Amino acid sequence: MSRISGDMHRRQTCLLFQDNLKIFPICNVFDNFPLYLYPSLPSNLMIMNTKKLLFLLVILLGLTVLTMFLLYSAKHGHTRDLPEIMKHKTLNVVTELNPVDYFVSEDTIAGFRYELCKYIGKRSGLTVQIFSESNFDLCIKGLQNKTYDVIARNIPITNENKKYLAFTTPITISNQVLVQRKPEKEDTTQIFICNQIDLADKTVYVIKNSTVVLRLKNLSEEIAEPIHIQEIPDNSPENLIYMVCSKEIDYAVVDKAIAKKIAAQLPEIDYSMDIGFNQLQAWALRPSSPHLLDSLNVWITDFVNTSTFLK
């Protein structure tokens, strides 16, 4: 390309950029000169654009600060420990209905947890509000968002649970047992389980997110055979027992204390085979409530020495 044609090409390129952008004339980068930008807008328009830009930057900065504050508040939130609870004069406790710890008897509420909650209210001077919730996941969420202060259930004290829960002093020691129908000559549909090895390739029903799920998985590894675990959401241990009794299912795993209570009314139910080891069980709180935990431990320890607990 000749010198003249090259110059024309550069001028055309420069004009092309100017035509397309209509803001700044841009010299072609093929020139050996620096790249210069020359404002082509009137000064009053430049000032207006600058003010608009600054205004938008201020709004964006404000939104960023507000978002960071909301995220921090959602993560940390306000503290709700014993001082705040005493200020509001209400302790919120969530539990589940079961025939041993919290149940309705002749139009009145009864059970160990109910009696302990009454004792705590008397000792502390607080109004204890008891909520019923069978879904353990919802109990955890309610505890985390401070809807509840205490989960009053027999929760096994395990290393996994300690990662996100603070436990009171142990309240009970219990075990998980296999619930099945006692053998009958007429019932040829069910195989009676005499030992844990017999669970190979069997389907066992449990409450969803129950701690026994991990134990059954470990047991499956120990016997080197599959155990089919069916988790039932929004249900109760006693309902699983009734489902076994009615032949809707063949096997379920529940807490031994509950199985013993229900089996007294259903003689066809067997709960003689243990699934796991004895476990310490306690109530749970938020780890961020150490003062409430200390006071609960005192009240619980005092209660277990009363005649009500020993009955």
N, C-alpha and C positions, 0 to 999 in steps of 0.2 A: 504494500500500500504506500502511496506517495506521501510526502510531507503534508501536501495541501489537503489530500483526501482524509488523512489522519486527523488534521485540525478540524475539518468539517465534521467528522464523526464525533469528536469530543464535544464540539459545540452543540451538535444535535442531541447527544446524550444528556448534556447539561440542561438543554431546553426541555427534553422529555421528562426529566426528573422534576423540573420546575412546574411543568404542565400538570403532572399527576398529583403532586403534593399541594401546590398552591399555597405553600407556607414559606419555605426557604428556597432560594436558588442554590443548588448544590453543584460545585465544580466537579468535573469528571475526575475520578481517582487515577486516571491514566496520566494526568498532568503531573509534573514534578513539583507542583506547588502544594502547600498545606491545604487542608480542607477548612473552608471558612463557612460560617453560617451567619446570615444577615437577617435579622427580624424584619419581616415585611408588613407586620400588623401595626396599626397606629398605637401610640403609647397608652391611650385611655383604654383600648381594648385589652392590651397586655396587662394593665393594672386590674381590670375586671376579672380576667381569667386567673390571675394570681390570687385574688381574693377568694374566688370560687374554689380554687385548689386548696388553699389554706383551710377554708371552711370544711371541705370534704375530709381533709386530713384530721381536723379536730374531731369530727363526728366518728371517723374510724377509730381514732385513739380512744374516744370515750366508750365506744362499743367494745373494744378490746379489754379495757379496764373492767367494764361491767361483766363481761363474760368470765374473766379470770376470777372476779369476786364471787360470782354465782357458782363456779366450779369449786372454789375453795369452800364455800358455805355448804355445798352438797356433800363434799367429802368429810369435812370436819363438823359442821353444824354446831348447834349450841350444846353445851354440856348438860347431861341429865343424870346426875348422881344423887346420892342421898340428900344433900342440902337443897337441891332444886325440887326433889320429890317432897321433902318436908315442907317446902314453901308452898307447893300446890296442894299438899295434904292428901295426895292420892297415889297409891301404888298400883300399877297396872300389871296384872298377872294373866298369862295365857296358859291354858291347859287343854286336855282332851277328855272327853267322856269315856269312862271305862268302869266296869263293875267292881273295881277294887278301890280306886283312889278318888273318883269324882263321878257321882251318879245321882239319879233322882230316885228317891224311895218314898212312896206314899205322899207325893206332892211336895216333898222337901228334898233339899240337896244334902248329900252325905258323902262320906269317904275321907280317906286320910289327908289328901291334899286340901280338901275343904276345911278340915279341922285345923290343919297347920296354917292356912291362910287366915282363919279367924284368930288364931293365937298371935300371929304376926301383927294383925291389926290392933289387937288388944295391947301388946307390948309396945308398939311403936306410936300408937295414937293416930295412925293413918287409916284412911278409908281404902280398903283393898277391893279393887274392881277385878272380877274374874271373868275372863273371856274364854269361850270354848272354840277351839280350832283343831281339827283332826289332821290337817295338812302341815307336816313339820316344816316344809320349805317356807310356807307362809308365816309360820311362827318365827323363823329366823329373820325373814324380811321385816316383820313387824318389830322385832327386837332391834334390828339395825337402824330402822327409821324412827325409832323411839316411840312407836305406838304402844309397845309393851316394855316393861322393865325387867320382867322375869319370865322365863319359860319353866313352868312347873310340870315337868314330865320326868319319867325315869330315863334319863339320857346317859348312856354308857360313857364313862370317863376314859376316852382314848386319846392317843397322841394326835390323831387326825382332827378330832373335835376340839382339842385344845388350841388349834391354830386360829380359830375364830370365835371361841366361846370361853368365858370364865365360869368355872364350876364352883358350886357351894361345897361344903363338907359332904361326904357321901351320906346318902339317906337310906338307900337300900342296896342289897346284894341279890342279884337275880341271875337267871340263865334263860337261854332260848331253847325251846323244846319243839320236837316234831309232833304235830297233832294229826291223828289219823283215826279211822274207825277200827274198833276192835274186830278181830276176824269172826266171820259168820259163815256157816256152811252154805247159806243161800247166796251170799255175796261172792261171786267168782270174778267180779270186775276189778277188784283191788288186791294188790299184793301187800301183805302186812310187812312193814319194815322192822326187822329185829336188830339190825346194826347199821352203822353209817355206810358200810360198803354197799348195802342193798339199795342205796339212793342212786346208784349208777343209772343214768338215762331216765330218771324219773322227773316229773314236773312238780315243782314245789312253789307254793304261793306265799308271798310275803307282802307286807305293807310297803308302798313305794318309798324309797329312800331310807328304808330301815337299815340299821347297822348290821343286821344279820346277813345282808346281801354279801358283804365282804367275807364273812365267815363261810358262807356256802361256796363262794368262789375258791377260797383256800381249801375247803374240804374236797372240792372237785379235783384240785391239783393233787391232794394227798392220796385219793383213791385212784387217780389216773383215769377217771371216767367223767363224762359230762353230767352235770346236774342242771336241768333246765329251770331257770328262775323266772317266775312271773310276778312282776310288781304290780300291785293293785292300788291305784291312786284313790284318794279321798275315801278311805275305808277305815275300819277299826279291827283290832285283833279279835274281838268277840264275834264280829260278823264273819271273819274267816273261819272261825270254829263252827259257826252255824252252817256255813257253806259245806264244810267237811261232813257234818252230821247229816245234811240233806242230800248228800252224794253229788252235789254240784261240782265239788273238787275232791281229790283224794288226800292231798297232803298240804299242810300249812305249817309255818314256823311262827310262833308267838312267844311272848314272855310267859315264863313258867307260872308266875303268880296269877295271871289272868286265866291261863289254861286250867289251873287247879280250881279256880272259882267257878268257871263255866262248867267244867266236867262234873261238879257236884250236882248239877241239874241235868246233865246229859250223860248217863252211865255208859252209853255206847262209844264214848270218846276215850281214846288212849293218848296220854302225853308222857309216857315213861322214858322216851329216848331223848337224851340231851344232844343238842347240836353244837353248842359251844361250851366254853368254860364260864365259871362264875365271874360276873363283872360288877364292879362298883358303879352305882348309878346316882346321879345328883341332878339338881336344878341348874339352869344356865342363865348367865347374865352377859351383858356387854363387857368386854375387857376394860372399857373406859369408865366403869362404875365400881372402883375399888372400895369406896366407903360403904356403898350399899352391900357389897359382898361381905365385908367384915361384919356388918350388923346382922345380915341374914345368917351367917355362920353361928353367931351367938344365939340368935332366936331359935334356930333349928336345933342346936345342941341342947338348949334348955327344954325344948319341946319333947325331944326323944326321951327325956327323963320323967315326963309326966305320965299320969295314969291313962290319959287319952291315947298316947302312942302305944303303951304296953298292952292295951286291950286286944 
